[in-house]
Amino acid sequence: MSFGGDGTIKRTVAIVNLVVDTSVWSFVLRRPQVDEADPHVRAFRWHLESGDGIFLVGNILQELLDGLRSTKQFDRLAALLDPYPLLDLDRQTYVSAARLQSQCRSKGVNAGSIDFLIAAACCQHGFPLLTADKDFSRISVYCDLVLLPG
């Protein structure tokens, strides 16, 4: 993906699978006014319209649904997110997340356990992560995590 001189996003690679992080879903779904000029929103819309495979990690789904004030809101958002598959996590994902967290901590990089799990899941599956969360930039120094927008 690259940005053209006119501000449009141009495809430079084949169809991809990616994980969209809570931070970007929040920009797109939970804000009263969606800022369509935001690069994260633009990247999300572009991947969606391009037919790319958008995936969730279970913890992202839980974070998005957590704290909704009404059953109606909860049910509506759960239905909206239902078409997006969850990445399969196995024992190795959790071991990799713990190893990555330990490695990062030893280098002075701190983030939440969930962020390390998301990073490990993306690395395990070879999926880039569309995120606005700066913690992932620091984590990506110590693993093969590819961040979008790039």
C-alpha positions in Angstrom: 0.0 0.0 0.0 1.2 3.5 -0.8 -0.2 7.0 -0.8 -0.5 8.6 -4.2 0.3 12.3 -4.8 -3.4 13.1 -4.7 -3.8 11.5 -1.3 -5.4 8.3 -2.5 -4.2 4.9 -1.4 -2.8 2.8 -4.1 -2.4 -1.0 -4.0 1.2 -2.2 -4.5 0.7 -5.8 -3.3 -1.7 -8.7 -3.7 -4.7 -9.2 -1.5 -3.6 -9.6 2.1 -4.9 -10.9 5.4 -4.4 -8.5 8.3 -5.5 -8.0 11.9 -7.2 -4.7 12.9 -6.4 -3.6 16.4 -8.9 -2.2 18.9 -7.5 1.3 18.4 -8.5 1.4 14.8 -11.9 -0.3 15.3 -12.6 2.4 17.9 -11.8 5.1 15.3 -14.1 3.5 12.8 -17.0 2.3 15.0 -17.2 4.0 18.4 -16.5 7.6 17.7 -19.5 9.9 17.3 -17.8 11.5 14.2 -15.5 9.3 12.2 -12.5 11.3 10.8 -12.4 10.0 7.3 -9.1 11.8 6.7 -7.4 9.9 9.6 -4.7 7.6 8.0 -5.9 4.6 10.1 -9.5 5.1 9.0 -8.4 5.5 5.4 -6.3 2.3 5.6 -9.1 0.4 7.2 -11.6 1.4 4.6 -9.1 0.7 1.8 -8.4 -2.8 3.0 -12.1 -3.4 3.5 -13.1 -2.2 0.0 -10.1 -4.1 -1.5 -11.5 -7.4 -0.3 -8.6 -8.1 2.0 -9.1 -10.6 4.8 -9.7 -8.7 8.0 -9.2 -10.7 11.2 -9.6 -10.3 14.9 -7.8 -11.7 17.9 -10.2 -12.8 20.6 -8.9 -10.2 23.0 -9.6 -7.4 20.5 -13.2 -8.7 20.1 -13.6 -8.7 23.9 -12.2 -5.2 24.3 -14.5 -3.9 21.6 -17.6 -5.4 23.3 -16.5 -4.7 26.8 -18.2 -1.7 28.4 -21.0 -1.1 26.0 -23.9 0.5 28.0 -26.8 -1.4 26.6 -27.7 -4.9 25.4 -28.9 -3.3 22.2 -25.5 -1.7 21.5 -23.7 -4.9 22.5 -25.8 -7.1 20.2 -25.5 -4.6 17.3 -21.7 -4.5 17.6 -21.4 -8.2 18.1 -23.4 -8.8 14.9 -21.4 -6.2 13.0 -18.1 -7.9 14.0 -19.4 -11.5 13.5 -18.2 -11.8 9.8 -14.6 -11.1 10.8 -12.9 -14.4 11.7 -10.8 -14.9 14.8 -7.1 -16.0 14.4 -6.5 -19.4 15.9 -4.2 -19.2 18.9 -2.4 -22.2 20.2 0.0 -23.0 23.0 2.9 -21.7 20.9 1.2 -18.3 20.5 1.1 -17.9 24.2 4.6 -19.1 24.7 5.8 -16.7 22.0 3.9 -13.8 23.6 5.5 -14.5 27.0 9.0 -14.8 25.4 8.5 -11.6 23.5 7.3 -9.8 26.6 10.3 -11.0 28.6 12.7 -9.9 25.8 11.1 -6.5 25.5 11.0 -6.0 29.3 14.7 -6.8 29.5 15.3 -4.0 26.9 13.1 -1.5 28.9 10.0 -1.9 26.6 6.8 -2.2 28.5 3.3 -2.9 27.2 0.3 -4.9 28.3 0.2 -8.7 28.1 -2.6 -8.5 25.5 -0.5 -6.4 23.2 2.3 -9.0 23.3 -0.3 -11.7 22.6 -1.7 -9.8 19.6 1.9 -9.2 18.3 2.8 -12.9 18.7 -0.4 -14.0 16.9 0.2 -11.6 14.0 3.8 -12.9 13.7 2.8 -16.5 14.0 0.2 -16.1 11.1 2.3 -13.7 9.1 -0.4 -11.1 9.2 0.3 -7.3 9.5 -1.4 -5.3 12.2 -3.4 -2.2 11.5 -3.1 -0.1 14.6 -2.8 3.4 16.1 -1.3 2.1 19.3 2.3 3.2 19.7 3.2 0.3 22.0 3.3 -1.9 18.9 6.0 0.2 17.3 8.2 -0.4 20.3 7.3 -4.2 20.3 8.0 -4.6 16.6 11.7 -3.8 17.1 12.0 -7.2 18.7 9.9 -9.4 16.4 8.7 -9.7 12.8 5.6 -7.7 13.4 4.6 -5.6 10.4 2.6 -2.5 11.2 0.0 -0.7 9.1 -0.4 2.0 8.0 3.3 1.8 7.1 
